[in-house]
Amino acid sequence: MTEGLVLRTARPEDLDGIAALLTDRGEPADAVDHRLVVEDPDAGWEACAVVVDGDKVVSTATLLDETLVLDGLEIPAGQVELVATDRAYEGRGLVRSLMDWAHARSAARGHLVQVMLGIPYFYRLFGYTYAIPIPPARPVTSRPPVAAGFTLREAGADDIPAMTRLQDAEQARADLRMPHSPALWRWLLARDGSTQWLVERDGVPVATGRTTPPDEGVRLCEVAAVDDTAAHALLALTEAAEVTERPGTVAGGALEPFLGPAPEEAESYYVRVGDPLAVLEHLRPVFGRRLAEGGFADAEGEAVVSFYRSHVRLPFKAGEVGPVVPGGTMQAPGAVGGAGVAPDLLPSLLFGPHGLKGLTARHPDVYPGPNAELMHTLFPPVRGDLMTFYIP
């Protein structure tokens, strides 16, 4: 850092300064969220960094531990949140320095991917790509009746196991999921910025979700239910004005008839893959299962994927993928039977809804090469269901 500014791990004595900065650049609830994170033993002060000018906190960021699950395989991930800079210090590269800190810490913690929400375009400057769609919020146009025996109450700490079970059942239907960690469940129950709800039928938990505060219009999201009538009770009893769509789930299908059209704007989660080779190596079991289930169980060969300035070879035999072999520049992968993928589209290839075939139709610098069936089997469309600290 220059001009007397210092980037360091945050300390307890920074709490008030960070709170003031987050409140000024966001809202008071952000300061509460920050305190919950740094005072929790699962995260701690090491999860937060600050830039200080003397004793004054002028910029900050926090890294959360997350876990993505792709086709049953856990992928350690990080999420950068609570980023803010004092207006008088903007334009000095402070956020870039904090993102470098966050990515270095993320790698040290074994994270292979970073996922985040953020303002449009800005985080593309730090290696992020829009890759995973965010389901839209849709207006409630009518309300279902509530069957007898249903009650709604605000959830507490003792309800975390029940909410986790309900969410796990809904997320199990997705190819890619990101559940709430135990620590994040605790923070969600203690924070001011949203409310967790539980619906019970004759005393048994059957639906859950969370809502934004009344002054934000009461949007219901992360809806999970065991059946249609439980989902109907959740919508009716929370009196939500909007619902975040959750396609492919029991609750999502149950609420569909009561929702108006989605907005036209598309939103996506940012995803960053800092070390492509490490991620591809980690995903070998997923690739192997896809080959075994996709008609290549008895095949032997290699899949070549070029990112133009580099490439990888994925040797396979009998439904198993061997260690990933890195290579150098390869401008014409089709000549060796390979596929071409622009490097900034790797997150979309691995975690997005289009698969290699869909990306080929959208980007001139993506193509499957002569072994299209093999490549489309390795890189199919992925339906994601992510739950994040903040409601998108």
KOLVEX-453574 format. One line per 4 residues: their letters; for each residue x, y, z of C-alpha. Coordinates in steps of 0.001 Angstrom, whole numbers, plus 524288, in hexadecimal, padded with zeros to 5 digits. Last residue first. Example, Ala and Ser with C-alpha at 12.3 -4.5 7.8 and 13.67 -1.06 7.14 Angstrom:
SA) 83566,7FBDC,81BE4  8300C,7EE6C,81E78
// end
This chain:
PIYF) 78BA0,7D20F,7EEAE  7882D,7CF0C,7FCF2  794B4,7D035,804A3  79B5C,7C50E,80BA2
TMLD) 79A2C,7BC72,7FFA1  79222,7B0AE,7FBAF  79569,7AB1C,7EE6D  78D20,7A216,7E610
GRVP) 793B4,79F3B,7D918  78F70,797DA,7CD15  79B54,7939E,7C54D  79B74,79213,7B68B
PFLT) 7A4AA,78743,7B21F  7B38E,787C8,7B191  7B948,77A11,7B11C  7AE2C,77473,7A90E
HMLE) 7AE3F,7802D,79FE9  7BCD1,77E2D,79DE7  7BB89,76FCE,79AA7  7B03E,77210,79150
ANPG) 7B777,77D52,78ACC  7C3BB,775D0,78779  7C6D2,77DB6,77B26  7C88F,78A97,7826E
PYVD) 7BF5B,78EF3,78D48  7BFA6,79DA1,78AAF  7C10E,7A9EF,792E4  7C798,7B61F,78D5B
PHRA) 7BBAA,7B9F2,78541  7B353,7BAE9,7918B  7A4AE,7B8BF,79311  7A1D4,7AC39,78B8D
TLGK) 7AE77,7A615,79054  7AACE,7A9FA,79E2E  79E45,7A240,79CDD  7A530,7960C,7981C
LGHP) 7AFDB,79703,7A25C  7A5F3,79786,7AD53  79BAB,7A220,7ADB5  7975E,7A2CD,7BBE9
GFLL) 7A46D,7A681,7C203  7ADA7,79FBB,7CB74  7B8D8,799CB,7C3B8  7B78B,7A0A7,7B6A1
SPLL) 7B310,7AD69,7BCCB  7BEC2,7AD5E,7C5EE  7C7B1,7AA50,7BA42  7C265,7B5B0,7B246
DPAV) 7CDA9,7BEEB,7B55F  7D6FA,7B4FD,7AF7D  7D070,7B4F5,7A20E  7CD24,7A6C8,79F3D
GAGG) 7D223,79EB8,793D5  7CF7A,79034,79298  7D8E7,78591,78E8A  7DA51,77B97,783BA
VAGP) 7E889,77EB7,78114  7E5D8,7883E,775EB  7DA01,78D4B,77D56  7E323,792D8,7878E
AQMT) 7E7B4,79DB5,77E65  7EE0F,7A86F,786A7  7F4DA,79FB5,79075  7FE43,7A699,799AC
GGPV) 803E8,79E2F,7A45E  8001D,7918F,7AAF3  7FA7A,78C29,7B77E  7F799,77DA3,7B996
VPGV) 7EBF5,77AD0,7C25F  7EDA5,76E6B,7CA3B  7E56B,7631B,7C540  7D6E9,76340,7C23E
EGAK) 7CF60,756CA,7C524  7C41C,7511A,7BD75  7CBB3,745A9,7B7CE  7D72A,74E20,7B380
FPLR) 7D920,75CC0,7B327  7E449,76653,7B0DB  7E075,7748F,7B2E0  7E9FA,77D27,7AB80
VHSR) 7EB2E,78B75,7AEE3  7EDFF,797B9,7A71D  7F4C1,7A4D6,7A80C  7F4B4,7B1C8,7A0DF
YFSV) 7E92F,7ACF9,798C6  7E0D5,7A80A,7A40F  7E1D3,79AC9,79DA8  7DA82,78EC1,7A1FC
VAEG) 7DF98,78171,79DC1  7D7E4,77577,7A1A7  7DFA8,76908,7A226  7DD9C,75AFB,79E31
EADA) 7D703,74EA4,7A2FE  7C8B4,74AE4,7A200  7C17F,7406E,7A9AB  7B90F,74971,7B205
FGGE) 7B841,75398,7A72E  7A988,75354,7A508  7A59B,75E80,7ADDF  7A4CF,75817,7BB2C
ALRR) 7B307,753DD,7BBA9  7B790,76082,7B545  7AFDD,768D8,7BEC1  7B4AF,760E3,7CA3E
GFVP) 7C2D1,762DF,7C614  7C117,77178,7C42D  7BB85,772BF,7D1DB  7C692,76AAD,7D7C1
RLHE) 7D088,7732D,7D070  7CAED,77FDC,7D5ED  7D651,7826E,7DF31  7DFF6,781B8,7D3E9
LVAL) 7D7AB,78B3E,7CC25  7D775,794AA,7D79A  7E60C,793B6,7D9F7  7E925,795AD,7CB8A
PDGV) 7E038,7A17E,7CA92  7E6FF,7A8A0,7D5C9  7E02D,7B58A,7D8E5  7D27C,7B170,7D510
RVYY) 7C993,7BCF8,7D7DC  7BAB8,7BCF6,7D7EE  7B172,7C8A5,7D832  7A362,7C4F9,7DA6A
SEAE) 799F9,7C89E,7CFB9  78F26,7D22F,7CCA1  786D7,7D320,7C05E  77DAA,7DE9C,7BEB5
EPAP) 7708B,7DB48,7B88C  768F2,7DAF2,7C53C  761C7,7CE48,7C862  75356,7CD07,7C569
GLFP) 74952,7CBFC,7D05B  74920,7C1D9,7DB18  73E1D,7B9EE,7E12C  73E43,7AE95,7D7A2
ELAG) 74D07,7AC77,7D9CF  74C00,7AAD5,7E88D  74AED,79BF2,7E8B5  7554E,79A1D,7DE4F
GAVT) 75F24,7A22D,7E5CE  75BE3,79B8F,7F2A5  75E2D,78DF3,7ED38  76A97,79236,7E672
GPRE) 76EC1,792D7,7D832  76D4E,7A17A,7D72B  76F45,7AA10,7E316  769D4,7B784,7DFEA
TVEA) 76C14,7C218,7E9F8  75EAB,7C5CF,7EEF2  758C9,7D35A,7EFA5  74E34,7DA07,7F7BC
AETL) 74FBF,7D094,8030A  74448,7CEB0,80C4A  74CB3,7C57F,81496  74099,7BD46,81766
ALLA) 73C50,7BBD0,8094A  7497C,7B874,80387  74D55,7AECD,80E27  73FCB,7A898,80E45
HAAT) 74053,7A653,7FFA8  74DA3,79FE5,80113  7482A,796A7,80B56  73C7B,79389,802A8
DDVA) 74557,7907C,7F728  74E30,786CD,7FE22  75A65,78567,8068F  75DDF,793BA,80585
AVEC) 7695E,79C99,802B6  768DD,7AAFB,7FF17  77649,7B141,7FEC3  76FA6,7BE5F,7FC54
LRVG) 763C8,7C62D,8007B  76421,7D4A8,7FD75  75DEE,7DDC2,8074E  75DAE,7EB5C,800E0
EDPP) 76AAB,7F0BE,80582  764AC,7F832,810F7  75E61,7EB6C,81543  76BCA,7E4F7,8171E
TTRG) 7702B,7DA8F,80D55  76AD7,7CCFE,80F1F  77024,7BF8D,811F6  76B57,7B1FE,80EE3
TAVP) 7669B,7A59D,81565  75C9D,79AE3,813A6  75813,78E38,81A28  75C7C,78F01,82867
VGDR) 75387,78614,83096  74ABD,78C2F,83B08  73DC1,788C7,834A8  74324,78E25,82805
EVLW) 74E47,79776,82AB3  75320,7A2C5,8227A  76067,7A86D,825EA  76516,7B618,822F6
QTSG) 7726F,7BCA0,82279  77278,7CB83,8227A  77B65,7D499,81AE0  78441,7E067,81CD2
DRAL) 7849D,7E0B3,82BAA  78DF5,7D557,82DFE  78D65,7CAF6,838AD  78684,7BFEE,83179
LWRW) 78E6A,7C248,82523  79B0D,7C268,82CD8  7985C,7B533,832F3  794CD,7AF40,825CE
LAPS) 7A15C,7B4F0,8205E  7A951,7ADFC,82AC0  7A322,7A0D4,827B5  7A60F,7A2EA,81931
HPMR) 79AE8,7A688,8102D  799E0,79DCD,80461  7A03B,7A023,7F719  79AC4,7977F,7EC80
LDAR) 79E60,792C8,7DF0F  7970E,7881D,7D7C6  78A55,78BB9,7DEAD  7801C,7824A,7E415
AQEA) 787AF,78093,7F0C4  78562,78F0F,7F344  7772D,78CB3,7F70C  77A28,78199,80080
DQLR) 785E4,788C6,80620  77D7C,794C2,808B8  7736B,78D2B,81094  77DCB,785D8,81828
TMAP) 7854E,7925A,81B16  778F6,7990D,81FCA  7764E,78DCF,8292F  7844D,78D95,82E43
IDDA) 78460,79C77,82FE7  777A6,79CC3,837A1  77E16,79CF0,84517  784B0,7A9AE,84156
GAER) 777BE,7B070,83F32  76DD7,7B1A3,83445  76310,7BBC3,833D5  755DA,7B547,8340C
LTFG) 74B95,7B0B6,82A6F  740A1,7A724,82D78  739D4,79CE9,82514  72F5C,793A7,82A70
AAVP) 7245B,796F5,82125  727BB,79A31,8131D  72BF9,7A7CB,80F5B  725F2,7ACE2,802DC
PRST) 72EF3,7B142,7F7F0  731D8,7BF8A,7F5A1  7310F,7C6EF,7E8EB  739E5,7CF4A,7E056
VPRA) 7467D,7CE27,7E822  750ED,7D579,7E0A9  75CF3,7CE3A,7DBB3  76AE5,7CEE4,7E0A7
PPIP) 77439,7C92C,7D6B7  77CE0,7BD37,7D870  78B3B,7C109,7D859  79209,7BAB8,7CCD6
IAYT) 79F86,7B4BB,7CED5  7AB01,7B986,7C68A  7AD6F,7C82F,7C696  7BC34,7C815,7C682
YGFL) 7C5BD,7CCA9,7D0E5  7D41C,7CF87,7CE84  7D59C,7DC03,7D671  7D0B7,7E5E0,7CC62
RYFY) 7C4B3,7DD45,7CA9F  7C1C0,7E1AA,7D85D  7BD07,7EF02,7D3CB  7B3FD,7EA7A,7C8D9
PIGL) 7A731,7EC21,7D046  7A7E5,7ED50,7DF20  7AADF,7E0E2,7E66D  7A6C2,7D371,7EAA6
MVQV) 7B17D,7C97C,7EC72  7B72E,7BC3A,7E97C  7C590,7B8D8,7EABA  7CABF,7ABB2,7E666
LHGR) 7D54F,7A227,7EA8D  7D573,7A5B0,7F8FC  7E042,79F19,80093  7E11B,7A8F1,80B9A
AASR) 7EDB2,7AE4E,805EB  7E6C1,7B05C,7F8EB  7DC19,7B853,7FF80  7E62A,7C03F,8070B
AHAW) 7ED0E,7C399,7FA53  7E02A,7C6C5,7F3AE  7DBC1,7CF57,7FEFF  7E8B0,7D6AE,7FFB3
DMLS) 7E886,7D91D,7F109  7DA6C,7DDA3,7F285  7DEDF,7E6F4,7FD31  7E976,7EC89,7F476
RVLG) 7DFCD,7EE5A,7E957  7D643,7F4A5,7F2C6  7E0AD,7FE62,7F6E6  7E481,801FF,7E909
RGEY) 7E565,81096,7EBBF  7D8E3,814BD,7E4C7  7D0D6,81618,7F119  7D733,81B51,7FD70
ARDT) 7CE2D,826D4,80059  7C258,81E33,7FE2E  7C6A5,814D5,808D9  7C738,80728,80331
AVLE) 7BE30,7FB90,80535  7BDFA,7ECE4,802E9  7B531,7E523,80C08  7B680,7D878,8046E
VQGA) 7C069,7CFEE,7FD82  7BC29,7C1C4,7FC23  7C555,7B63C,7FCC5  7C43D,7A876,7F7A5
PIEL) 7C7D7,79A7F,7FB08  7C1F4,7915D,7F0CA  7B9F8,785ED,7F5D8  7B6A5,77B62,7EBF4
GDLV) 7A874,776B9,7EB88  7A5DB,77AD9,7DD87  7AC07,787FD,7E08B  7ABB2,78C4E,7EED1
LTED) 7B09A,79A02,7F1B7  7B584,79C7F,7FF74  7B738,7A9E1,8058A  7C0F3,7B0BE,80E6F
LLTA) 7BEC9,7BF62,80F81  7C8A7,7C9F8,80C22  7C69B,7D7C0,8114E  7CA50,7E4C9,80B3F
TSVV) 7CE18,7F22B,8107B  7D1F3,80000,80CBB  7D4D0,80CD4,813C2  7D646,8085A,821D6
KDGD) 7DC52,813CE,8293D  7E710,81180,83335  7F1FC,815F9,82A35  7EC1E,81499,81CCD
VVVA) 7E72A,806C0,81D66  7E41A,7FC94,8132B  7DC7B,7F182,81926  7DBE3,7E2CE,81879
CAEW) 7D1BC,7D94B,81D8E  7D164,7CA7D,81EE7  7DCCF,7CAB8,82880  7D3DE,7D1B7,83210
GADP) 7CC5E,7C545,8347E  7C5CB,7BBCF,82B31  7C14F,7AF5A,83204  7C3CD,7B5C0,83F44
DEVV) 7B92E,7BFF0,83CA8  7BCBD,7CDD4,840B8  7C193,7D141,83315  7B555,7CC6A,82C45
LRHD) 7AADF,7D19C,8357D  7B1B2,7DEC9,8361D  7B1AA,7DFD8,8275E  7A341,7DC97,8267E
VADA) 79FD5,7E6FF,83086  7A79F,7F11D,828F5  7A09C,7ED26,81C8A  79377,7EEEC,82342
PEGR) 796C3,7FD51,8254C  79666,7FFCA,8169F  79FCC,800C6,80B48  7AADE,80A7C,8090F
DTLL) 7A8C1,8120B,815BA  7A4B8,8061A,81D8C  7B027,7FE1E,8189A  7B9A9,80927,81BE1
AAIG) 7B40C,80B71,82972  7B433,7FCF7,82C80  7C233,7FBA5,827B9  7C661,806D5,8308F
DLDE) 7BEF3,80152,83C23  7C4DC,7F3D4,83A89  7D2DB,7F812,837F9  7D6FB,7F5FB,8463C
PRAT) 7D366,7E7AB,844A3  7DDAC,7E63B,839FC  7DD1F,7E583,82B24  7E7FA,7DEE6,82395
RLVL) 7F0AD,7E8D6,81CFA  7F172,7F28B,811D8  7F8D5,7FF0C,81559  7F75B,80CA8,80F80
GETM) 80247,8168E,81176  801C0,81B7F,80383  80423,80E0F,7FDCC  80000,80000,80000
// end
